[in-house]
Amino acid sequence: MIGLEDRRMKVRNIEAAQRAGARLDAACKVAGITLRTLQRWRREDGLVRGDLRPATLRPRPAHALTEAERRAVLQVANEARFADLPPARIVPMLADEGVYLASESTFHRLLREAGQTTHRGRAKAPTASRPPSTHIATAPRQVWCWDMTYLPATVAGRWFHLYLILDLYSRKIVGWEVHETDAAEHAAHLVRRTALAEGIAALADKPVLHGDNGATLKATTVLAMLHWLGIKPSYSRPRVSDDNAYAEALFRTAKYRPEFPARGFADLEAARSWASSFVHWYNVEHRHSGIRYVSPAQRHAGEDHAILAARHALYANARARHPARWTGNTRDWSPITVVTLNPEREAVVAMEAKQQRAA
């Protein structure tokens, strides 16, 4: 908005330029306004009264949240169980309980107005990154990702080694172990135990197991075990750090959990106990943002379709009660059908998604 004095100055400069022979529309353009704006100022006494919009009293929208509804949103967002969760996870968790208070954006707005928009949790605020993607998973047990990470001990220079296998489609941790040493025998044993637990022997198409180029994961012992199980190995490209992004993101989630000991683990049993509790939380309680905020265990068992359908029905009912609060469609709760790991071409992914929809 342009203040009254600035308006008058612009008009005086435009009139002086016009008297000097300049065209009116060109003079307006140089002044930073349009010819229509100048005509409106002159027609509606805009050079006398100025802009009346700041002082205009606007009625409260009929569909706005009531004070009680606003307090309910803030009260729920500040509950102990939601204290370290963003609205992106709070809203789906409430939907699974049959509760709809407001949309995710409304949660954000009310928290911002209350001065509570500080990033929640120990992790830094996420930054934009390109989507990861070579193999395509349309169901569980098709593509697995695995890696090893170090867990610090209370003794400086000592580490425990956490091995994890992640199902790409469901994001479920299907296998894990913690050891005092990094050895190919541990990795081979983990793969065999995971294959037995997931029933790989009965599958016509065995899964692909993707990992980085570490010596442990490429050892002869591991390759022999994979060949015996019929699992196809896959490795990251040389000098490409984010080809195994899903496993790396999982380790980041693990190490930023509030219960992760900042001073390290006292012994191997403590490390294994923490890993067991983390895997249970991640698989059963965690609402994963990459799979429409259902838990990996629910998606691995095929329960996500019913859960997402129930959320869609809940949102449809909420929209029917207060249609003025919705400017478009309800939130997209359709299941994620295709998950990709380092796709070579977007056309390949699009074709796979099209085939899944047709099926």
Contacts in CASP RR format, 6 or more apart in sequence:
PFRMAT RR
TARGET T0000
AUTHOR 0000-0000-0000
METHOD contacts of the structure
MODEL  1
MIGLEDRRMKVRNIEAAQRAGARLDAACKVAGITLRTLQRWRREDGLVRG
DLRPATLRPRPAHALTEAERRAVLQVANEARFADLPPARIVPMLADEGVY
LASESTFHRLLREAGQTTHRGRAKAPTASRPPSTHIATAPRQVWCWDMTY
LPATVAGRWFHLYLILDLYSRKIVGWEVHETDAAEHAAHLVRRTALAEGI
AALADKPVLHGDNGATLKATTVLAMLHWLGIKPSYSRPRVSDDNAYAEAL
FRTAKYRPEFPARGFADLEAARSWASSFVHWYNVEHRHSGIRYVSPAQRH
AGEDHAILAARHALYANARARHPARWTGNTRDWSPITVVTLNPEREAVVA
MEAKQQRAA
1 51 0 8 1.000
1 53 0 8 1.000
1 54 0 8 1.000
2 10 0 8 1.000
2 33 0 8 1.000
2 51 0 8 1.000
3 50 0 8 1.000
3 51 0 8 1.000
4 46 0 8 1.000
4 47 0 8 1.000
4 49 0 8 1.000
4 50 0 8 1.000
4 51 0 8 1.000
7 41 0 8 1.000
7 46 0 8 1.000
7 47 0 8 1.000
7 50 0 8 1.000
8 47 0 8 1.000
10 31 0 8 1.000
10 32 0 8 1.000
10 33 0 8 1.000
11 38 0 8 1.000
11 41 0 8 1.000
11 47 0 8 1.000
13 27 0 8 1.000
13 31 0 8 1.000
14 24 0 8 1.000
14 27 0 8 1.000
14 28 0 8 1.000
14 31 0 8 1.000
14 38 0 8 1.000
17 27 0 8 1.000
17 30 0 8 1.000
18 24 0 8 1.000
18 27 0 8 1.000
24 35 0 8 1.000
24 38 0 8 1.000
25 35 0 8 1.000
28 34 0 8 1.000
28 35 0 8 1.000
28 37 0 8 1.000
28 38 0 8 1.000
40 46 0 8 1.000
41 47 0 8 1.000
61 324 0 8 1.000
62 324 0 8 1.000
63 322 0 8 1.000
63 324 0 8 1.000
63 325 0 8 1.000
65 73 0 8 1.000
65 102 0 8 1.000
65 106 0 8 1.000
69 101 0 8 1.000
69 102 0 8 1.000
70 110 0 8 1.000
72 101 0 8 1.000
73 101 0 8 1.000
73 102 0 8 1.000
73 106 0 8 1.000
73 107 0 8 1.000
73 110 0 8 1.000
74 110 0 8 1.000
74 111 0 8 1.000
74 114 0 8 1.000
74 116 0 8 1.000
76 82 0 8 1.000
76 90 0 8 1.000
76 94 0 8 1.000
76 101 0 8 1.000
77 87 0 8 1.000
77 90 0 8 1.000
77 107 0 8 1.000
77 110 0 8 1.000
77 111 0 8 1.000
77 116 0 8 1.000
78 116 0 8 1.000
82 90 0 8 1.000
82 93 0 8 1.000
83 120 0 8 1.000
84 120 0 8 1.000
84 121 0 8 1.000
84 258 0 8 1.000
85 93 0 8 1.000
85 120 0 8 1.000
86 120 0 8 1.000
87 104 0 8 1.000
87 107 0 8 1.000
87 108 0 8 1.000
87 111 0 8 1.000
88 104 0 8 1.000
88 289 0 8 1.000
88 293 0 8 1.000
89 287 0 8 1.000
89 289 0 8 1.000
89 293 0 8 1.000
90 107 0 8 1.000
91 103 0 8 1.000
91 104 0 8 1.000
91 107 0 8 1.000
91 293 0 8 1.000
92 287 0 8 1.000
92 292 0 8 1.000
92 293 0 8 1.000
92 294 0 8 1.000
92 311 0 8 1.000
93 287 0 8 1.000
93 293 0 8 1.000
94 100 0 8 1.000
94 101 0 8 1.000
95 310 0 8 1.000
95 311 0 8 1.000
95 314 0 8 1.000
95 315 0 8 1.000
96 307 0 8 1.000
96 310 0 8 1.000
96 311 0 8 1.000
98 310 0 8 1.000
98 314 0 8 1.000
100 314 0 8 1.000
100 315 0 8 1.000
100 317 0 8 1.000
100 318 0 8 1.000
101 107 0 8 1.000
102 110 0 8 1.000
103 331 0 8 1.000
104 331 0 8 1.000
108 117 0 8 1.000
111 117 0 8 1.000
119 125 0 8 1.000
121 256 0 8 1.000
121 258 0 8 1.000
122 256 0 8 1.000
122 257 0 8 1.000
122 258 0 8 1.000
123 252 0 8 1.000
123 256 0 8 1.000
131 340 0 8 1.000
132 242 0 8 1.000
132 243 0 8 1.000
132 245 0 8 1.000
132 246 0 8 1.000
132 340 0 8 1.000
132 341 0 8 1.000
132 342 0 8 1.000
133 340 0 8 1.000
133 341 0 8 1.000
133 342 0 8 1.000
133 343 0 8 1.000
133 349 0 8 1.000
134 210 0 8 1.000
134 234 0 8 1.000
134 341 0 8 1.000
134 342 0 8 1.000
134 343 0 8 1.000
134 344 0 8 1.000
135 142 0 8 1.000
135 143 0 8 1.000
135 168 0 8 1.000
135 208 0 8 1.000
135 210 0 8 1.000
135 234 0 8 1.000
135 340 0 8 1.000
135 341 0 8 1.000
135 342 0 8 1.000
136 143 0 8 1.000
136 338 0 8 1.000
136 339 0 8 1.000
136 340 0 8 1.000
136 341 0 8 1.000
136 343 0 8 1.000
136 348 0 8 1.000
136 349 0 8 1.000
136 352 0 8 1.000
137 143 0 8 1.000
137 167 0 8 1.000
137 168 0 8 1.000
137 169 0 8 1.000
137 338 0 8 1.000
137 339 0 8 1.000
137 340 0 8 1.000
137 341 0 8 1.000
138 169 0 8 1.000
138 337 0 8 1.000
138 338 0 8 1.000
138 339 0 8 1.000
138 352 0 8 1.000
138 356 0 8 1.000
139 169 0 8 1.000
140 167 0 8 1.000
140 169 0 8 1.000
140 170 0 8 1.000
140 172 0 8 1.000
140 299 0 8 1.000
140 300 0 8 1.000
141 167 0 8 1.000
141 198 0 8 1.000
141 199 0 8 1.000
141 200 0 8 1.000
141 203 0 8 1.000
141 207 0 8 1.000
142 168 0 8 1.000
142 169 0 8 1.000
142 205 0 8 1.000
142 207 0 8 1.000
142 208 0 8 1.000
143 167 0 8 1.000
143 168 0 8 1.000
143 169 0 8 1.000
143 207 0 8 1.000
143 208 0 8 1.000
143 210 0 8 1.000
143 339 0 8 1.000
143 341 0 8 1.000
144 165 0 8 1.000
144 166 0 8 1.000
144 167 0 8 1.000
144 168 0 8 1.000
144 174 0 8 1.000
144 194 0 8 1.000
144 207 0 8 1.000
144 208 0 8 1.000
144 209 0 8 1.000
144 210 0 8 1.000
144 231 0 8 1.000
145 165 0 8 1.000
145 166 0 8 1.000
145 168 0 8 1.000
145 209 0 8 1.000
145 210 0 8 1.000
145 211 0 8 1.000
145 244 0 8 1.000
145 246 0 8 1.000
145 247 0 8 1.000
145 341 0 8 1.000
146 163 0 8 1.000
146 164 0 8 1.000
146 165 0 8 1.000
146 166 0 8 1.000
146 187 0 8 1.000
146 190 0 8 1.000
146 191 0 8 1.000
146 209 0 8 1.000
146 210 0 8 1.000
146 211 0 8 1.000
146 217 0 8 1.000
146 247 0 8 1.000
147 163 0 8 1.000
147 164 0 8 1.000
147 211 0 8 1.000
147 212 0 8 1.000
147 217 0 8 1.000
147 244 0 8 1.000
147 247 0 8 1.000
147 248 0 8 1.000
147 251 0 8 1.000
148 161 0 8 1.000
148 162 0 8 1.000
148 163 0 8 1.000
148 164 0 8 1.000
148 182 0 8 1.000
148 187 0 8 1.000
148 216 0 8 1.000
148 217 0 8 1.000
149 161 0 8 1.000
149 162 0 8 1.000
149 164 0 8 1.000
149 251 0 8 1.000
149 254 0 8 1.000
149 255 0 8 1.000
150 159 0 8 1.000
150 160 0 8 1.000
150 161 0 8 1.000
150 162 0 8 1.000
151 159 0 8 1.000
151 160 0 8 1.000
151 161 0 8 1.000
151 162 0 8 1.000
151 178 0 8 1.000
151 264 0 8 1.000
151 265 0 8 1.000
151 271 0 8 1.000
151 275 0 8 1.000
152 158 0 8 1.000
152 159 0 8 1.000
152 160 0 8 1.000
152 264 0 8 1.000
152 265 0 8 1.000
153 159 0 8 1.000
153 160 0 8 1.000
153 264 0 8 1.000
153 265 0 8 1.000
153 266 0 8 1.000
153 267 0 8 1.000
153 271 0 8 1.000
154 263 0 8 1.000
154 264 0 8 1.000
154 265 0 8 1.000
154 266 0 8 1.000
160 178 0 8 1.000
160 179 0 8 1.000
160 180 0 8 1.000
160 265 0 8 1.000
160 268 0 8 1.000
160 271 0 8 1.000
161 178 0 8 1.000
161 179 0 8 1.000
161 180 0 8 1.000
161 181 0 8 1.000
161 182 0 8 1.000
161 186 0 8 1.000
162 176 0 8 1.000
162 177 0 8 1.000
162 178 0 8 1.000
162 251 0 8 1.000
162 254 0 8 1.000
162 271 0 8 1.000
162 275 0 8 1.000
163 175 0 8 1.000
163 176 0 8 1.000
163 177 0 8 1.000
163 178 0 8 1.000
163 179 0 8 1.000
163 186 0 8 1.000
163 187 0 8 1.000
163 190 0 8 1.000
164 173 0 8 1.000
164 175 0 8 1.000
164 176 0 8 1.000
164 247 0 8 1.000
164 250 0 8 1.000
164 251 0 8 1.000
165 173 0 8 1.000
165 174 0 8 1.000
165 175 0 8 1.000
165 176 0 8 1.000
165 190 0 8 1.000
165 191 0 8 1.000
165 194 0 8 1.000
165 209 0 8 1.000
166 172 0 8 1.000
166 173 0 8 1.000
166 174 0 8 1.000
166 246 0 8 1.000
166 247 0 8 1.000
166 250 0 8 1.000
167 173 0 8 1.000
167 174 0 8 1.000
167 296 0 8 1.000
167 300 0 8 1.000
168 210 0 8 1.000
168 246 0 8 1.000
168 339 0 8 1.000
168 341 0 8 1.000
169 299 0 8 1.000
169 339 0 8 1.000
170 291 0 8 1.000
170 296 0 8 1.000
170 297 0 8 1.000
170 299 0 8 1.000
170 300 0 8 1.000
171 246 0 8 1.000
171 288 0 8 1.000
171 290 0 8 1.000
171 291 0 8 1.000
171 296 0 8 1.000
171 299 0 8 1.000
172 283 0 8 1.000
172 296 0 8 1.000
172 297 0 8 1.000
172 299 0 8 1.000
172 300 0 8 1.000
173 250 0 8 1.000
173 279 0 8 1.000
173 282 0 8 1.000
173 283 0 8 1.000
173 296 0 8 1.000
174 194 0 8 1.000
174 197 0 8 1.000
174 198 0 8 1.000
174 300 0 8 1.000
175 190 0 8 1.000
175 193 0 8 1.000
175 194 0 8 1.000
175 197 0 8 1.000
175 279 0 8 1.000
176 190 0 8 1.000
176 275 0 8 1.000
176 279 0 8 1.000
177 186 0 8 1.000
177 189 0 8 1.000
177 190 0 8 1.000
177 193 0 8 1.000
178 268 0 8 1.000
178 271 0 8 1.000
178 272 0 8 1.000
178 275 0 8 1.000
179 186 0 8 1.000
179 268 0 8 1.000
180 268 0 8 1.000
182 216 0 8 1.000
183 216 0 8 1.000
184 216 0 8 1.000
184 219 0 8 1.000
184 220 0 8 1.000
184 221 0 8 1.000
184 222 0 8 1.000
185 221 0 8 1.000
186 216 0 8 1.000
187 216 0 8 1.000
187 217 0 8 1.000
187 219 0 8 1.000
187 221 0 8 1.000
187 222 0 8 1.000
188 219 0 8 1.000
188 221 0 8 1.000
188 222 0 8 1.000
188 224 0 8 1.000
188 225 0 8 1.000
191 209 0 8 1.000
191 222 0 8 1.000
191 225 0 8 1.000
191 226 0 8 1.000
191 229 0 8 1.000
191 231 0 8 1.000
192 225 0 8 1.000
192 229 0 8 1.000
195 201 0 8 1.000
195 229 0 8 1.000
195 231 0 8 1.000
200 206 0 8 1.000
200 207 0 8 1.000
200 229 0 8 1.000
200 230 0 8 1.000
200 231 0 8 1.000
201 229 0 8 1.000
206 229 0 8 1.000
206 230 0 8 1.000
206 231 0 8 1.000
206 232 0 8 1.000
207 231 0 8 1.000
207 232 0 8 1.000
208 231 0 8 1.000
208 232 0 8 1.000
208 233 0 8 1.000
208 234 0 8 1.000
209 226 0 8 1.000
209 231 0 8 1.000
209 232 0 8 1.000
209 233 0 8 1.000
209 234 0 8 1.000
210 234 0 8 1.000
210 235 0 8 1.000
210 236 0 8 1.000
210 244 0 8 1.000
210 341 0 8 1.000
211 217 0 8 1.000
211 233 0 8 1.000
211 234 0 8 1.000
211 235 0 8 1.000
211 236 0 8 1.000
211 244 0 8 1.000
211 247 0 8 1.000
212 235 0 8 1.000
212 236 0 8 1.000
212 243 0 8 1.000
212 244 0 8 1.000
213 235 0 8 1.000
213 236 0 8 1.000
213 238 0 8 1.000
216 222 0 8 1.000
217 235 0 8 1.000
218 235 0 8 1.000
223 233 0 8 1.000
226 232 0 8 1.000
226 233 0 8 1.000
236 243 0 8 1.000
236 244 0 8 1.000
237 243 0 8 1.000
242 248 0 8 1.000
243 342 0 8 1.000
246 341 0 8 1.000
250 282 0 8 1.000
253 282 0 8 1.000
254 260 0 8 1.000
254 278 0 8 1.000
254 282 0 8 1.000
257 278 0 8 1.000
257 281 0 8 1.000
259 274 0 8 1.000
259 277 0 8 1.000
259 278 0 8 1.000
260 274 0 8 1.000
261 270 0 8 1.000
261 274 0 8 1.000
265 271 0 8 1.000
265 274 0 8 1.000
282 296 0 8 1.000
283 295 0 8 1.000
283 296 0 8 1.000
283 297 0 8 1.000
283 300 0 8 1.000
284 295 0 8 1.000
284 297 0 8 1.000
285 295 0 8 1.000
286 295 0 8 1.000
286 296 0 8 1.000
287 293 0 8 1.000
287 294 0 8 1.000
287 295 0 8 1.000
288 294 0 8 1.000
288 295 0 8 1.000
288 296 0 8 1.000
288 299 0 8 1.000
290 336 0 8 1.000
291 299 0 8 1.000
291 304 0 8 1.000
291 336 0 8 1.000
292 304 0 8 1.000
292 308 0 8 1.000
292 333 0 8 1.000
292 334 0 8 1.000
292 335 0 8 1.000
292 336 0 8 1.000
294 303 0 8 1.000
294 304 0 8 1.000
294 307 0 8 1.000
294 308 0 8 1.000
298 304 0 8 1.000
298 307 0 8 1.000
304 335 0 8 1.000
305 335 0 8 1.000
308 333 0 8 1.000
308 334 0 8 1.000
308 335 0 8 1.000
309 333 0 8 1.000
311 331 0 8 1.000
311 333 0 8 1.000
312 330 0 8 1.000
312 333 0 8 1.000
312 334 0 8 1.000
315 330 0 8 1.000
315 331 0 8 1.000
315 333 0 8 1.000
316 330 0 8 1.000
318 330 0 8 1.000
319 325 0 8 1.000
319 326 0 8 1.000
319 330 0 8 1.000
337 353 0 8 1.000
337 356 0 8 1.000
337 357 0 8 1.000
338 349 0 8 1.000
338 352 0 8 1.000
338 353 0 8 1.000
338 356 0 8 1.000
340 349 0 8 1.000
343 349 0 8 1.000
END
